[in-house]
Amino acid sequence: MSIRSLEEAMDRAERALIRIEHAVERLSMGDDKDQVLRARVAEVLADLDDIIREAGRG
């Protein structure tokens, strides 16, 4: 894997983690949005899994 592609994968992973943090913050704001936030966190984790798989293929 080239340095550039590794850097890009790390940037994508970092952005995914930031989205997870934001979703968790919103989760603490109320129970009404609980299901929506859970779905969003699951989506972001799936994105992170994809990034990790792509980085491994390098």
Jmol script that loads the backbone (N, CA, C; Angstrom):
load data "model"
ATOM      1  N   MET A   1       0.848  -1.167   0.000  1.00  0.00           N
ATOM      2  CA  MET A   1       0.000   0.000   0.000  1.00  0.00           C
ATOM      3  C   MET A   1       0.895   1.233   0.000  1.00  0.00           C
ATOM      4  N   SER A   2       0.565   2.186  -0.849  1.00  0.00           N
ATOM      5  CA  SER A   2       1.359   3.410  -0.908  1.00  0.00           C
ATOM      6  C   SER A   2       1.056   4.293   0.297  1.00  0.00           C
ATOM      7  N   ILE A   3       1.968   5.180   0.582  1.00  0.00           N
ATOM      8  CA  ILE A   3       1.793   6.113   1.692  1.00  0.00           C
ATOM      9  C   ILE A   3       0.545   6.961   1.476  1.00  0.00           C
ATOM     10  N   ARG A   4       0.343   7.409   0.257  1.00  0.00           N
ATOM     11  CA  ARG A   4      -0.814   8.263  -0.060  1.00  0.00           C
ATOM     12  C   ARG A   4      -2.121   7.532   0.191  1.00  0.00           C
ATOM     13  N   SER A   5      -2.238   6.305  -0.259  1.00  0.00           N
ATOM     14  CA  SER A   5      -3.487   5.574  -0.066  1.00  0.00           C
ATOM     15  C   SER A   5      -3.700   5.248   1.411  1.00  0.00           C
ATOM     16  N   LEU A   6      -2.624   5.003   2.128  1.00  0.00           N
ATOM     17  CA  LEU A   6      -2.737   4.776   3.567  1.00  0.00           C
ATOM     18  C   LEU A   6      -3.210   6.047   4.267  1.00  0.00           C
ATOM     19  N   GLU A   7      -2.668   7.193   3.879  1.00  0.00           N
ATOM     20  CA  GLU A   7      -3.093   8.466   4.455  1.00  0.00           C
ATOM     21  C   GLU A   7      -4.572   8.728   4.173  1.00  0.00           C
ATOM     22  N   GLU A   8      -5.005   8.429   2.955  1.00  0.00           N
ATOM     23  CA  GLU A   8      -6.407   8.619   2.598  1.00  0.00           C
ATOM     24  C   GLU A   8      -7.302   7.709   3.423  1.00  0.00           C
ATOM     25  N   ALA A   9      -6.894   6.463   3.613  1.00  0.00           N
ATOM     26  CA  ALA A   9      -7.674   5.531   4.427  1.00  0.00           C
ATOM     27  C   ALA A   9      -7.743   6.006   5.879  1.00  0.00           C
ATOM     28  N   MET A  10      -6.644   6.519   6.388  1.00  0.00           N
ATOM     29  CA  MET A  10      -6.632   7.021   7.762  1.00  0.00           C
ATOM     30  C   MET A  10      -7.522   8.256   7.896  1.00  0.00           C
ATOM     31  N   ASP A  11      -7.513   9.129   6.896  1.00  0.00           N
ATOM     32  CA  ASP A  11      -8.385  10.305   6.922  1.00  0.00           C
ATOM     33  C   ASP A  11      -9.850   9.890   6.935  1.00  0.00           C
ATOM     34  N   ARG A  12     -10.190   8.910   6.108  1.00  0.00           N
ATOM     35  CA  ARG A  12     -11.577   8.424   6.072  1.00  0.00           C
ATOM     36  C   ARG A  12     -11.962   7.804   7.399  1.00  0.00           C
ATOM     37  N   ALA A  13     -11.053   7.054   8.004  1.00  0.00           N
ATOM     38  CA  ALA A  13     -11.326   6.449   9.306  1.00  0.00           C
ATOM     39  C   ALA A  13     -11.532   7.526  10.368  1.00  0.00           C
ATOM     40  N   GLU A  14     -10.710   8.552  10.322  1.00  0.00           N
ATOM     41  CA  GLU A  14     -10.845   9.644  11.287  1.00  0.00           C
ATOM     42  C   GLU A  14     -12.192  10.348  11.129  1.00  0.00           C
ATOM     43  N   ARG A  15     -12.598  10.595   9.894  1.00  0.00           N
ATOM     44  CA  ARG A  15     -13.900  11.231   9.662  1.00  0.00           C
ATOM     45  C   ARG A  15     -15.032  10.341  10.149  1.00  0.00           C
ATOM     46  N   ALA A  16     -14.894   9.031   9.959  1.00  0.00           N
ATOM     47  CA  ALA A  16     -15.916   8.097  10.443  1.00  0.00           C
ATOM     48  C   ALA A  16     -16.007   8.145  11.968  1.00  0.00           C
ATOM     49  N   LEU A  17     -14.879   8.200  12.628  1.00  0.00           N
ATOM     50  CA  LEU A  17     -14.878   8.280  14.091  1.00  0.00           C
ATOM     51  C   LEU A  17     -15.499   9.581  14.571  1.00  0.00           C
ATOM     52  N   ILE A  18     -15.261  10.669  13.871  1.00  0.00           N
ATOM     53  CA  ILE A  18     -15.875  11.946  14.236  1.00  0.00           C
ATOM     54  C   ILE A  18     -17.386  11.857  14.098  1.00  0.00           C
ATOM     55  N   ARG A  19     -17.859  11.201  13.028  1.00  0.00           N
ATOM     56  CA  ARG A  19     -19.311  11.035  12.868  1.00  0.00           C
ATOM     57  C   ARG A  19     -19.885  10.192  13.996  1.00  0.00           C
ATOM     58  N   ILE A  20     -19.154   9.179  14.445  1.00  0.00           N
ATOM     59  CA  ILE A  20     -19.604   8.363  15.570  1.00  0.00           C
ATOM     60  C   ILE A  20     -19.702   9.227  16.827  1.00  0.00           C
ATOM     61  N   GLU A  21     -18.675  10.030  17.072  1.00  0.00           N
ATOM     62  CA  GLU A  21     -18.694  10.902  18.257  1.00  0.00           C
ATOM     63  C   GLU A  21     -19.889  11.845  18.225  1.00  0.00           C
ATOM     64  N   HIS A  22     -20.171  12.426  17.074  1.00  0.00           N
ATOM     65  CA  HIS A  22     -21.307  13.333  16.960  1.00  0.00           C
ATOM     66  C   HIS A  22     -22.621  12.596  17.195  1.00  0.00           C
ATOM     67  N   ALA A  23     -22.725  11.398  16.684  1.00  0.00           N
ATOM     68  CA  ALA A  23     -23.942  10.614  16.894  1.00  0.00           C
ATOM     69  C   ALA A  23     -24.133  10.291  18.364  1.00  0.00           C
ATOM     70  N   VAL A  24     -23.072   9.969  19.052  1.00  0.00           N
ATOM     71  CA  VAL A  24     -23.155   9.666  20.477  1.00  0.00           C
ATOM     72  C   VAL A  24     -23.565  10.912  21.256  1.00  0.00           C
ATOM     73  N   GLU A  25     -23.032  12.059  20.885  1.00  0.00           N
ATOM     74  CA  GLU A  25     -23.411  13.313  21.535  1.00  0.00           C
ATOM     75  C   GLU A  25     -24.902  13.578  21.356  1.00  0.00           C
ATOM     76  N   ARG A  26     -25.392  13.379  20.148  1.00  0.00           N
ATOM     77  CA  ARG A  26     -26.819  13.595  19.897  1.00  0.00           C
ATOM     78  C   ARG A  26     -27.663  12.590  20.661  1.00  0.00           C
ATOM     79  N   LEU A  27     -27.142  11.409  20.850  1.00  0.00           N
ATOM     80  CA  LEU A  27     -27.867  10.373  21.586  1.00  0.00           C
ATOM     81  C   LEU A  27     -28.162  10.835  23.003  1.00  0.00           C
ATOM     82  N   SER A  28     -27.246  11.541  23.585  1.00  0.00           N
ATOM     83  CA  SER A  28     -27.427  11.988  24.961  1.00  0.00           C
ATOM     84  C   SER A  28     -28.461  13.113  25.075  1.00  0.00           C
ATOM     85  N   MET A  29     -28.920  13.666  23.951  1.00  0.00           N
ATOM     86  CA  MET A  29     -29.876  14.771  23.979  1.00  0.00           C
ATOM     87  C   MET A  29     -31.309  14.300  24.200  1.00  0.00           C
ATOM     88  N   GLY A  30     -31.615  13.063  23.995  1.00  0.00           N
ATOM     89  CA  GLY A  30     -32.987  12.613  24.203  1.00  0.00           C
ATOM     90  C   GLY A  30     -33.230  11.231  23.658  1.00  0.00           C
ATOM     91  N   ASP A  31     -34.255  10.591  24.201  1.00  0.00           N
ATOM     92  CA  ASP A  31     -34.579   9.218  23.805  1.00  0.00           C
ATOM     93  C   ASP A  31     -35.394   9.138  22.521  1.00  0.00           C
ATOM     94  N   ASP A  32     -36.045  10.228  22.130  1.00  0.00           N
ATOM     95  CA  ASP A  32     -36.887  10.213  20.934  1.00  0.00           C
ATOM     96  C   ASP A  32     -36.101   9.875  19.680  1.00  0.00           C
ATOM     97  N   LYS A  33     -34.879  10.290  19.644  1.00  0.00           N
ATOM     98  CA  LYS A  33     -34.066  10.074  18.446  1.00  0.00           C
ATOM     99  C   LYS A  33     -33.188   8.835  18.578  1.00  0.00           C
ATOM    100  N   ASP A  34     -33.438   8.041  19.571  1.00  0.00           N
ATOM    101  CA  ASP A  34     -32.587   6.888  19.868  1.00  0.00           C
ATOM    102  C   ASP A  34     -32.438   5.944  18.682  1.00  0.00           C
ATOM    103  N   GLN A  35     -33.523   5.567  18.071  1.00  0.00           N
ATOM    104  CA  GLN A  35     -33.460   4.616  16.961  1.00  0.00           C
ATOM    105  C   GLN A  35     -32.737   5.196  15.758  1.00  0.00           C
ATOM    106  N   VAL A  36     -32.963   6.461  15.473  1.00  0.00           N
ATOM    107  CA  VAL A  36     -32.308   7.115  14.345  1.00  0.00           C
ATOM    108  C   VAL A  36     -30.800   7.158  14.583  1.00  0.00           C
ATOM    109  N   LEU A  37     -30.419   7.501  15.788  1.00  0.00           N
ATOM    110  CA  LEU A  37     -28.993   7.580  16.095  1.00  0.00           C
ATOM    111  C   LEU A  37     -28.331   6.211  16.078  1.00  0.00           C
ATOM    112  N   ARG A  38     -29.026   5.213  16.571  1.00  0.00           N
ATOM    113  CA  ARG A  38     -28.475   3.858  16.514  1.00  0.00           C
ATOM    114  C   ARG A  38     -28.232   3.432  15.072  1.00  0.00           C
ATOM    115  N   ALA A  39     -29.159   3.752  14.192  1.00  0.00           N
ATOM    116  CA  ALA A  39     -29.007   3.419  12.780  1.00  0.00           C
ATOM    117  C   ALA A  39     -27.820   4.177  12.180  1.00  0.00           C
ATOM    118  N   ARG A  40     -27.669   5.439  12.571  1.00  0.00           N
ATOM    119  CA  ARG A  40     -26.561   6.246  12.051  1.00  0.00           C
ATOM    120  C   ARG A  40     -25.213   5.708  12.526  1.00  0.00           C
ATOM    121  N   VAL A  41     -25.135   5.335  13.802  1.00  0.00           N
ATOM    122  CA  VAL A  41     -23.899   4.771  14.338  1.00  0.00           C
ATOM    123  C   VAL A  41     -23.570   3.462  13.621  1.00  0.00           C
ATOM    124  N   ALA A  42     -24.580   2.639  13.392  1.00  0.00           N
ATOM    125  CA  ALA A  42     -24.354   1.379  12.677  1.00  0.00           C
ATOM    126  C   ALA A  42     -23.836   1.645  11.267  1.00  0.00           C
ATOM    127  N   GLU A  43     -24.383   2.666  10.613  1.00  0.00           N
ATOM    128  CA  GLU A  43     -23.933   3.021   9.267  1.00  0.00           C
ATOM    129  C   GLU A  43     -22.477   3.485   9.270  1.00  0.00           C
ATOM    130  N   VAL A  44     -22.124   4.303  10.238  1.00  0.00           N
ATOM    131  CA  VAL A  44     -20.758   4.809  10.314  1.00  0.00           C
ATOM    132  C   VAL A  44     -19.783   3.676  10.627  1.00  0.00           C
ATOM    133  N   LEU A  45     -20.183   2.770  11.497  1.00  0.00           N
ATOM    134  CA  LEU A  45     -19.317   1.629  11.804  1.00  0.00           C
ATOM    135  C   LEU A  45     -19.117   0.753  10.566  1.00  0.00           C
ATOM    136  N   ALA A  46     -20.156   0.598   9.775  1.00  0.00           N
ATOM    137  CA  ALA A  46     -20.024  -0.166   8.533  1.00  0.00           C
ATOM    138  C   ALA A  46     -19.045   0.538   7.590  1.00  0.00           C
ATOM    139  N   ASP A  47     -19.132   1.871   7.520  1.00  0.00           N
ATOM    140  CA  ASP A  47     -18.174   2.632   6.706  1.00  0.00           C
ATOM    141  C   ASP A  47     -16.751   2.395   7.200  1.00  0.00           C
ATOM    142  N   LEU A  48     -16.580   2.409   8.509  1.00  0.00           N
ATOM    143  CA  LEU A  48     -15.255   2.201   9.088  1.00  0.00           C
ATOM    144  C   LEU A  48     -14.743   0.793   8.771  1.00  0.00           C
ATOM    145  N   ASP A  49     -15.610  -0.198   8.830  1.00  0.00           N
ATOM    146  CA  ASP A  49     -15.225  -1.560   8.450  1.00  0.00           C
ATOM    147  C   ASP A  49     -14.753  -1.612   7.002  1.00  0.00           C
ATOM    148  N   ASP A  50     -15.462  -0.912   6.116  1.00  0.00           N
ATOM    149  CA  ASP A  50     -15.060  -0.869   4.705  1.00  0.00           C
ATOM    150  C   ASP A  50     -13.682  -0.234   4.544  1.00  0.00           C
ATOM    151  N   ILE A  51     -13.448   0.846   5.268  1.00  0.00           N
ATOM    152  CA  ILE A  51     -12.155   1.524   5.195  1.00  0.00           C
ATOM    153  C   ILE A  51     -11.034   0.595   5.639  1.00  0.00           C
ATOM    154  N   ILE A  52     -11.275  -0.113   6.719  1.00  0.00           N
ATOM    155  CA  ILE A  52     -10.254  -1.031   7.243  1.00  0.00           C
ATOM    156  C   ILE A  52      -9.974  -2.147   6.236  1.00  0.00           C
ATOM    157  N   ARG A  53     -11.038  -2.693   5.627  1.00  0.00           N
ATOM    158  CA  ARG A  53     -10.850  -3.747   4.626  1.00  0.00           C
ATOM    159  C   ARG A  53     -10.058  -3.229   3.426  1.00  0.00           C
ATOM    160  N   GLU A  54     -10.401  -2.028   2.958  1.00  0.00           N
ATOM    161  CA  GLU A  54      -9.691  -1.453   1.815  1.00  0.00           C
ATOM    162  C   GLU A  54      -8.217  -1.224   2.140  1.00  0.00           C
ATOM    163  N   ALA A  55      -7.955  -0.733   3.334  1.00  0.00           N
ATOM    164  CA  ALA A  55      -6.570  -0.481   3.739  1.00  0.00           C
ATOM    165  C   ALA A  55      -5.784  -1.789   3.794  1.00  0.00           C
ATOM    166  N   GLY A  56      -6.439  -2.859   4.198  1.00  0.00           N
ATOM    167  CA  GLY A  56      -5.783  -4.154   4.279  1.00  0.00           C
ATOM    168  C   GLY A  56      -5.450  -4.754   2.921  1.00  0.00           C
ATOM    169  N   ARG A  57      -6.220  -4.395   1.915  1.00  0.00           N
ATOM    170  CA  ARG A  57      -5.985  -4.917   0.572  1.00  0.00           C
ATOM    171  C   ARG A  57      -4.797  -4.258  -0.097  1.00  0.00           C
ATOM    172  N   GLY A  58      -4.574  -2.972   0.267  1.00  0.00           N
ATOM    173  CA  GLY A  58      -3.533  -2.112  -0.221  1.00  0.00           C
ATOM    174  C   GLY A  58      -2.732  -2.490  -1.317  1.00  0.00           C
TER     175      GLY A  58
END
end "model"
wireframe off; spacefill off
backbone 0.3
color backbone group
